[in-house]
């Protein structure tokens, strides 16, 4: 047998690897492809979810309420965002008296909890706060300020107050309805 040199050893390793690779069953290659396809789909879904749940600029609130008003004409009462959940509140049936008025944003914050209510001037929105149902009505004044009132409760920029420990902020939204 001739002596083995380094060049021959490298060529032998190369040919052995090529032969071994050709021996891999097709189902193994297909299962690898399926694995990578599934992984790519999971990553894509995660990216899409992250984009959908990221905080939106304030201008998007007006667009959201305008689009929902078009989907549910004379029926949309409010959009309530709380603990990552979004709830659309509709009247039981379309009512011409619920024509879209000035959209408003009402924010209630206590500690790390934030409740955002997209509604309209003159609408009554019912919320569960500390296990109690609270009815709040938001009104836009002629001066462009917002008033929030409820049972034995009144809030305005000039008369700020808390409701069951929640700090309140309210503002009109710019939207083309």
C-alpha positions in Angstrom: 0.0 0.0 0.0 1.4 3.4 -1.0 2.1 5.9 1.8 -0.9 8.3 2.5 -0.1 11.9 2.1 -2.2 14.9 3.3 -3.5 15.7 -0.1 -4.9 12.2 -0.6 -6.5 12.3 2.9 -8.3 15.6 2.1 -9.6 14.2 -1.2 -10.8 11.0 0.5 -12.6 13.0 3.2 -14.2 15.2 0.5 -15.4 12.2 -1.5 -16.7 10.5 1.7 -18.7 13.6 2.6 -20.2 13.9 -0.9 -21.1 10.2 -0.8 -22.6 10.6 2.7 -24.6 13.7 1.6 -26.1 11.8 -1.3 -27.2 9.0 1.1 -29.4 11.4 3.2 -33.0 10.3 2.6 -35.2 12.9 0.9 -37.7 12.9 3.8 -35.0 14.2 6.0 -34.3 17.1 3.6 -38.1 17.7 3.3 -38.6 17.7 7.1 -35.8 20.2 7.4 -37.5 22.4 4.8 -40.8 22.1 6.7 -39.1 23.0 10.0 -37.6 26.1 8.5 -40.9 27.0 6.8 -42.8 26.7 10.1 -40.1 28.7 11.9 -40.3 31.4 9.3 -44.1 31.5 9.6 -43.9 31.8 13.4 -41.4 34.6 13.2 -43.6 36.4 10.6 -46.7 36.1 12.8 -44.7 37.4 15.8 -43.6 40.4 13.8 -47.1 41.1 12.6 -48.5 40.8 16.1 -45.8 43.2 17.4 -46.7 45.7 14.7 -50.4 45.5 15.5 -50.1 45.8 19.3 -47.5 48.6 19.3 -48.6 52.0 20.7 -50.3 54.1 18.0 -49.7 57.8 17.4 -52.6 59.9 18.7 -53.7 60.8 15.1 -54.6 57.1 14.5 -57.4 57.2 17.1 -59.3 59.6 14.9 -58.8 57.4 11.9 -60.0 54.3 13.8 -63.2 55.9 15.1 -63.9 57.3 11.6 -63.5 53.9 10.0 -65.6 52.1 12.6 -68.3 54.8 12.2 -68.4 54.0 8.5 -68.6 50.3 9.2 -71.4 50.7 11.8 -73.3 53.9 10.8 -75.6 55.3 13.4 -74.7 52.4 15.7 -71.1 53.0 17.1 -71.2 54.1 20.7 -67.5 53.6 21.8 -64.3 51.7 21.4 -62.8 50.7 24.8 -59.2 49.6 25.2 -58.3 48.0 28.5 -55.6 45.5 29.5 -54.6 44.9 25.9 -58.2 44.1 24.9 -60.3 46.2 22.6 -64.1 46.2 22.8 -66.4 47.8 20.4 -69.7 49.0 21.9 -72.6 49.2 19.5 -76.2 50.3 19.9 -78.5 47.3 19.5 -79.8 48.6 16.2 -79.0 51.6 14.0 -80.5 54.8 15.3 -80.5 58.0 13.2 -80.3 60.0 16.4 -76.8 58.5 16.9 -75.3 60.4 14.0 -71.6 60.8 14.4 -70.8 63.9 16.4 -67.3 65.1 17.4 -65.1 62.2 18.4 -63.4 62.3 21.8 -60.7 60.4 23.6 -61.2 59.7 27.3 -58.2 58.2 29.3 -58.5 56.8 32.8 -55.2 55.9 34.4 -54.5 54.4 37.9 -51.0 53.0 38.6 -50.0 50.9 35.6 -53.6 50.5 34.4 -54.8 52.5 31.4 -58.4 52.5 30.0 -58.9 54.4 26.8 -62.3 55.2 25.5 -62.9 56.5 22.0 -66.4 57.9 21.8 -68.4 60.9 20.7 -69.6 64.0 22.3 -73.0 63.4 24.0 -72.7 59.6 24.3 -73.0 57.7 27.5 -70.4 55.0 28.0 -70.7 52.3 30.7 -67.5 51.0 32.3 -66.7 48.5 35.0 -64.4 50.2 37.6 -63.6 48.3 40.8 -66.5 46.0 40.3 -69.0 48.9 39.9 -70.7 49.9 36.7 -70.0 53.6 36.1 -71.8 55.6 33.4 -69.9 58.5 31.9 -71.0 61.1 29.4 -68.4 63.1 27.5 -69.4 66.5 26.1 -67.4 68.9 23.9 -67.8 72.5 24.8 -68.0 75.4 22.4 -64.5 76.4 23.4 -63.1 73.0 22.3 -62.8 71.6 25.9 -64.2 68.3 27.1 -66.5 67.8 30.1 -66.9 64.3 31.6 -69.9 63.8 33.9 -71.5 60.9 35.7 -73.5 60.0 38.8 -72.3 62.5 41.4 -69.1 63.1 39.3 -67.9 66.0 37.2 -64.6 66.5 35.5 -63.2 69.3 33.3 -59.8 70.8 32.6 -60.7 73.6 35.0 -62.1 71.2 37.6 -59.9 68.1 37.5 -60.7 65.3 39.8 -60.3 61.5 40.2 -62.9 58.9 39.7 -62.4 55.9 42.0 -58.7 56.7 42.1 -58.4 57.0 38.3 -56.8 60.2 36.9 -58.8 61.5 33.9 -57.6 63.1 30.7 -60.0 63.9 27.8 -59.5 65.6 24.5 -61.2 66.0 21.1 -60.0 63.9 18.2 -59.4 65.1 14.7 -61.3 62.8 12.4 -63.1 63.1 9.0 -66.5 61.4 9.6 
